[in-house]
Amino acid sequence: MILSRILLPILVVLPLPAAAQELATADAIRAALVGNTVRGSMVASGGFTEYYAPDGSIRGPDYSGQWSIDGNRMCFGYDGNPASCWAVRVNGTEVVWVGAAGDEGTGTILPGNPNGY
């Protein structure tokens, strides 16, 4: 009983782990990412920096592609290949790409197109 009186207040103030964060809605994805750049890394493909233009294009340092939003998922197509989609968690300037295997990538949202892509 005494232990529960001590632990309960501690548990109430602890932040939720990243896995418990809510997935972003289409509107939240659009507000956070469209017209901005993300610098990050994907488990399967490594580092990236790319700008998500309002016209649906993706611009990187030496490549381009197309993005779209499907429900709470952001989809990316490169080099004419079919798009791959991830659910999205956004927390301030941090973004997490969530796939079937869980968290598959992370990134930092940079305002606008600072690299001029």
C-alpha positions, 0 to 999 in steps of 0.5 A: 500500500505504501509503495503504491502511494509512492509509485503512483505520483511518479508514474503520473508525471513520467512522459509517455514512451515514443511508441505511445504517441499518437499517429498524425492525421492527414491534416497534421502531416500536411501542416508539419511537412508540406513546404518543409525539409526533413533531414533524417535516416531510414533503417533500410536506406540510410540518411536523407535530406529532402524538401516536400514541395506543396505541388507534391514533388520531393526534391533532394540533393541529387534526386527527385520524387513524388509524395502524397498523403493517404489517411494517416500515412505519407507515401513516397515514390522515386524514379517511377517506382510504386510509392511506399507509405508510412504512418507518421508521428510528429512531435514538434520538429521531430518526425518518426516514420512508422511501418509494419515493423514499427519505427523505421525512420526518424528525422528533424523538420527544417522550416522551408527549403534551406538547401534550395532544392 
